[in-house]
Amino acid sequence: MSLRQYQELKQSQRLSPLQMQMIKLIELNSLELEDRIKQEVEENPALETSDSDASNDVGDEVGANEDDFLSQDDIILGDYLSEDDIPDYRLNESSKKNEPNFVEINYSDEQSLHESLLAQIYLLNLDKRKQIIAEYIVGNLDENGYLLRDLHAISDDLLFQQHIEVTPLQMEDVLYEIQDLDPIGVGARDLQECLILQLERREQTPTVILAKEILSNYFDEFSSKHYDKIIRQLNISQDELRDVVDEIISLNPKPGNALGSNMETAMNNITPDFIVESYNGEINIYLNNSNIPILKVNRNFSEMLQGYEQNKDGMSSDDKQAVLFMKQKIDSAKWFIDAIKQRQNTLQRTMEAIVSIQYDFFLTEDETQLKPMILKDVAERTGFDISTISRVSNSKYVQTNTGVYPLKFFFSEAMQTNDGEDISSREIKAILKESIDNEKSDKPLTDEQLTHILNQKGYLIARRTVAKYREQLNILVARLRKKI
C-alpha cells in the first residue's frame, strides 16, 4: 500500500453569523418576524424590547461590526460597556404623524392551503427533521398546490438555510407524506401526477383503474386527444374511453384552490409587509413595523460586566466563564439586531426598486400599466443578488390604495408587439384566458388558432409560447376541452 500526495483546489463560501441571521430573517413576512423576535427575546437574556421591565428601559448602544467581537481569551470588557442611555435600535423610526394607517385585514375562519397543510403535518407525528423538511416543502407549493421547484434545489436550500443535509430521495419520501394530505392532489409536481393522485383516493372501479393506466402510460396521447391510438393500444371500446374521459374531467386540476388559496381569499388572510400610498401624483413607501418592538441589549448585562471589569484581577475561573457567557449572549443580541437592521433596509430598497419600475401601475392601479419585470431587473437596481430579491419577493405582500397584492404579482416575462414595444406576459395570459373562456364548447380553440388571434392583436408570439402559457394557466389542450 502506497501513500500519495495530491493537491485539491476547493472553493467554499463561509457566511458570518450576521449574514446567516439576515438571510433567514429576509424570508420571513411581518407576522413571522414578530414571532421570531419574541422567540429570540425569550431565548437570549441579553436581548430585550422597550416594553420589558421598567428598570431596564434603556439599553447599551449596539452597532459594532463583526471585527469588534472579542475572542474567548480576550477578557477586555470596555467594548461591551456604553455610557449612552439610548435604545439600540428603533424599528418604528418614522414619526407618528407621518405613519400610514394599515388596513385592518380580518382573518376569516377559512384556512389557507398553507395553514391547512401545516396543521395536518403536525398530526403526522413526524420526527423533528422530517417535520422541518415537510414544512419547507409546503412553503414551496404554489397557489394551486403544485410543487414546481426541483427537489435538488430545495435540498440545497435546506442545507444552506437550515443546515439539514437531505438527499432528493429522502425528500421525496416526505413529499409522499404530504401527497397523502388534503386537498387530494396537493403536492403534485405536474398535472399528470396531480390527476393520478386523485384517482388513487377514489373507489377503484374498472373505470378508475383504466383512467390511471391511461394517465400513467398514455398521458401525451390523452392530452392531445389521440383517442383512436389509445383505443387500439388498450383494446377498449369508445364507451369505455368516454367513461374514462368523464372520470378525469371530474377531477380538480388546481387542488390548492379548494382551500381558498385563490387571490381573493388570500388577500383576506394576510397582513401586508409594505404599504404604498399614491396621492396627487406622489408615491410614498412604508414598511409595516406596527407590531415590531424596539430592540436593545439588556442594561443589566452591561452593569454586571462593569462589576467584573472593576475586579478583573481577582476573577476566578467561574467568573471568567460567566463573563464569556455574557459576552456570547451580547454578541448574539448584536448580530440579531444588526441582522434586522439589514433586513429592513433590504426590504425597503427592494420595494423602492419595484415601485420605480412599476411606477405607472402604483399611480393608477391599472394592470395594463404593468411593465415586464424579472428578478434580475430589481437586482440590478438594488445591487443585491438575484437570490436575495427572490427571498424578499416570496410570501411578502404590499397594500395599496385599493387592494393588497403579493410581490410576485409584479414580476412577469417580456414580450413584444409589432411596434417593438415591450409588454408583460401577464397581458398575453389574460387574452388567452379570455379567448378560451369565450370559445365554443364543441369547437375549442387550438394553440395555432390562439396564436393567430394574438398575432392579429399585434402580439409577436410563437405557437410553442402560447402552449407554454396555456399550460401555466392549467388549461387543457383543445382536444381535451371539447365536449364529447
N, C-alpha and C positions, 0 to 999 in steps of 0.2 A: 504494500500500500504506500503510495507516494503522496506527499503534500504539495500542493501547487498554490502559488500566489497569483492573484489576478486583481486587476483594477475594475471597479464598477462605478460608473457615473450615475448618480441618482439625484433627481430633483424633487424636492418636497417643499411644501408650504406650511409654515408654522404661524399660527394665529395667536395673538396675545389674548389674555383673559378679557380685556376690554373689547377687542374685536369679536370674540365669541359671544360675549354678552349682547353686543349691539346687533349681531346677525340674528340672534334668537328673538330679540325684542322687536326688530323691524317686522317680523312676520305676524306679530300679534295685532289684533284690532283694538279699539279703545277699551272695550269691556274686558278683553283678555289681559290687556296691560294693567288695568285696575286690579284684577285678581293676582297678577304676577307681582305687583308691588306689595300687595298685602302679604303674600307668601314670603317675599324677601324680608319684609319688616319683621314678620314673626320669627324667621329663622336666624336673622342676624341682629344681635343685641346692640351692635354699633350703629345701626341704621334706624332712624325714626322719622315720623311725619310731624307736621306742625301741630296736629291735634293730639300729640302724645302728652304725657304728664306735664303739667303746667310748669313744674320746676325745671323742666328740660326744654323750654320753648325756644331756646337759642342754640344753634349748633356751631361747629367749627367750620372754617372755610375749606371748601373742597375744590380741587381743580388741579392738583398735582398731576403731572404726567407720569407715564409708566416708569421713566428713568428715576423718578424720585422715590420709588418704593424701596424699602430697606431690606437687606438680606437678613437671614436668621441670626447671623453672628454680629450684625451691626445694631447694637442697642443704643442708638442715638435717638432720643425722643423728641428733639426740638421740632422736627418736620411734622410731628403729629399734633403739635400744640398750636393754638391760634389765639390771638388777642382780639380778633374781630368778632363781636357778638352779632353776627348776621346769619340768616339762613343760608345753607349751602347752595340750594338750587330751587328756584321757583318755576314750576311749570305754568302757573297761571300769571304770567308776567303782564299781560295786557291789562290796562285799567278797566274797571267795571263799566264805565260809561261807553267804552269802545267795543265791549264784548258783544258778539251777536247772540241772539236768542235761538238756541237749537230747538227744533220742533220736538215736542214730546211724542215719541212713537210708541204706542201701547203694544205690549206683547199679546198676541192672541193665544187662545188655548191650543190652537193647532200647532203641532210641532213641525219644524223644518225637517227636511230629509236628513241633514247632518245631525240634528239633535236626536231624531228618532233612532238613527243607526248607532249613535254613541250609547244611548240608553239600552239598546238591545245588546251591544257588545259587553256592557258591564254585567249583564245577566249570564254571560257565557262562562264566567269563572276562568278566564284565561290567566296564565301566569303574567307577571308584570311585563316581561319582554314582549310577549305576543300581543298584549294589550296596547303597548306603545306602537307596535307595528300596525295593528288594526286601526288605531286612531289616526295614524299618519296616512294610511291608505284611504280611509273615509274622507280625510281632509283634501285628498286629491281627486275626489269624484266631481264630475261636472254637474250642472243643474239638472241634467236628465238622468243622473245616476250611473253614468258610464265612467270607467277608469281608462282614460285615453293616454295617460303617461306610461312610458315603458317601465317595467319592473326594475330593470337595471338602473335607470335614472333615479327612481325612488330609493333603491338600495344605496346608491351613492349619497343621496341627501341624508338618509338616516345615519350613515357613517359619519358624515361631516357635521351634522347638526346635533344628533343625539348620541354619538359615539357608540352606536349599535351596529355591529357587523352582521349582516344577514345576506344570505345568497338569494338570488331571484327565485330559486326553487322553494326555499323556506318561506319566502314572502308569498309565493303562490299558494302554499298551504293555508296561510292566514287569509288570503283572498277568498279561498273556497269557503271559509267560515263566514265571511261577510256575504257571500253569494247565497248563503242559506237563510239570510235575514229577510225581513220585509221592507219595502215592497218587492214582490217577486221580480227577479230580473236585474236587481241592482248589483253593481259591481262588475257588470259585463264589460269586456274590452272592445266589443263591436256589436253590431246589430245581430249578427248570426248567433253569437253566444247568448245575447240577451233573450232572443226568442226561444232558444233551446232550453235555457234555464227555466223559463216559464212553463214550457211543455213538461219538463221533468217533475214539476209540482202538481200537474193535473192527473186526473184518473187515467191510468194507462190503457185506454181503449185502443182498438185496432187503428182508428184514425189518428190518434195522438202518436202512437208508435210509428206509423207511416210518416207522419209530419216530421218527427225527429230524424228519421232516416233521410228524408228529402233535404232538410235543412243542413244536416251533417255532411252529406255526400254530394248533393246537387244544388248547393246554395246559389252558385252563379247562374245555373240554368233556370232555377226557380225565380231569381231576381230579374233575369232577362225574359222571363215568361216563355221559355222554350219548353212548353208543356209536352209537345209531341215526343221529344227526346226522353223526358222523364217517364212518360207512359211506356215507351219501348224498352227502356233500360230496366224498369221495375216490373214490367208486365202487369200493369194495373189498368183499370177502366177509367173513363172520363169522369164517371160519378164518384169514384174513389178519390180522384185528384180534386174534384170540386169540393168534396168534404174537407180535404186537407187544406185547401185554399181558405175556406170559411173558418176553419180552426185557427189558422195562422193570422188571418185578418182580425180575429177577435183578440189577439194578444196586444200588449201595450209596448210600442217601440220606445217610449220615454217613461220608464217606470218611476223616475225621480219626480215627475210631475204629479204623481198620485198623492204625494205628501206635501203639496203646496210649495214646491221648490221653484214655481214659476216666478216671474219678475214681480208681479203684484203682491203675492203672498210674502215673498222675501222682503219686500220693502216695508211690510207691516211688522217685521220681526227683527229689525236690526237697529242699532244705534250708529249714526254716521260718525266717521272718523274726521271728516272735514266739513266745513261749510263754506260755500262760495256764494256771495251776495252780489247782485248786479243792480245798480240804480243810476239812472241818468247817464248811462254810458260808462260808468266806473265799476270795476270789479274788485271786491275785497275777499281775501282768502284767510281762513282761520283753521286752526287745529281744535278739535274737540277735547279740551282739557278740563271740562266741567267737573269730572269726578276724580281727577288725578291730584293727589295731595302734594304739598311742599315736602321735599326730602332733605335730610341733613344727617350729619354724623352726631351721634349722641354725645352731649357735652360731658356726661359722667365719665365716659372713657378718657376724654382729654384730662379731666381732673385727676383721675386715677393714675394716668401715665405721668402727670406732673408730679404726683406724690412719689412715684418710683424714681423720677428724674432727680428729685431732691435727695434721695437716699440711694443714688446709683452705686456708690462704692460698697454699700453694705448689702447688696442684693444677694439672696440665696439662690440656689438652683431652681427652687419652686417659683421664686419671684421672677426669674428670667423666663420661665415657661409661661407664667401669667402675662408678662409683657409681650412675649411672642404671640400668644393667643390674641391679645387685644390688637396688636399690630396687624395680624392677618385679617381680623374682622373689620378693622378700619379700612385696610386696603380693599377688601371685598365691597364695602359700602361705597368707597370712592369709585371703584370700577363700575358698580351698578348705576350710581348717579351720573357719571360721565357717559355711560352707555345710553341712558335715557336722553341725555342732552343730545347726543349724536343721532339717536333715533328720531327725535322731534325735528331736528334740523334736516335730516334726510327726507322725512315725510313732507315737510314744508317745501323744500326745494323741488321735490318731485311733483307735488301738486301745482306749484307755480309754473313748472315747465309744461304740464298737461294743459293748464288754463291758457298759457301763452300760445300753444299750438291750436287749441280748440276755442280760441277767444270768441269767435263769432257765435259758436253754439251757446256759450255761457251768457252771452248778451241776449240772445233771442230764445234759447232752448228749443230751437228748431232743428230736428235731426238731420234735415237736408244740409245743414251748415257744418256738419261734422266732416273733418278732413281725414284723409288716410293717416294713420299713426301707428307705428310699431314700437316695440321696446327700445330699439336702437335709437330712434328719434329722441326719446326722452333722455336716454343715457348720454347722448352727445350734448344735450343742453345742460345737463346737471353735472357732467363729469364723473358720474357713478358708473359702476359696472352694470351690464345688462341684467345679471343675476340679482343685483340689488333692486333694480327697478321692478323686476318680476316679483320679488318678495314684497315690496311695498304695494304693488297692484293687487296682490292676491288677498281676497277676503276683506278689502277696505271699501268703504262707501263714502260718497260725498252728497251732502244735502244742498240743493239749490233753491231758488225762489219757488219753484213749482213741484219739486219732487226729490227723490233720493235715488242715486244711481251707483252701481258698482263701478270701481275704477276700470275694470276690464271692458266696460261698455264703450269706453272712448278709444279703444285700440281696434284697428282693422287694417286689412291689406289695401294696397293702392291699385286702382285700375285706371284706364284712360278712356276718354271719349274720342270721337272722331276729330275733335278740335285739339286733341293733345292735352286736355285738362284732366288733372288727377281727380278721381272720385273714390269714395270709400266702398269697399267690398260689401259693407252693410247695405248700401243703397241697392247694389245688384241683388243681394239676397231678398230684400224687401220686394223688388219687382218680380223675382222668381216666385216667391210665395204667393203674391197677389195673382199672378198669372195662373198658377196651379189651383188656387182656391176657386178661381172663376172658370176653370176648364169644364168641358162636358164630361160627365162621369163615364159615358160609353165611348168617348174619344179623348182620352187624356193626352196631354201634350208631351211629345218626345223631347229628349235633350236637344236634338237637332232643331226642332220647332222653337223651343225656348231660346236657343242661341240666335235664331233668326229674329225673334221678337226683340231681343236685346240689341242686336245689331241695327234693327230698324229704328230703335230709340236712340242710336248714336253711341252705344257702348261697344268698344272693341274687346270682344271676349271669345275664347275658343270653346268648342263643344265640351272638351275634357274638363275645362274650368267650370262650366255650367254643371257638369256631372258632379264635380267635387263639392261645389256649393250646395247642390241639392242633397248630397249625402250628409253634409254638415248640418243641414236643416232636418235630417232624419226623415226625408221624403223618399218614398219608394220610386222605382223606375216606372215609366208609363204603363208597361205591360201588367205590372202588379197592381197598379191603381185602377185599372179597368175593371168594371163590374162585370162579372160573368153572367 
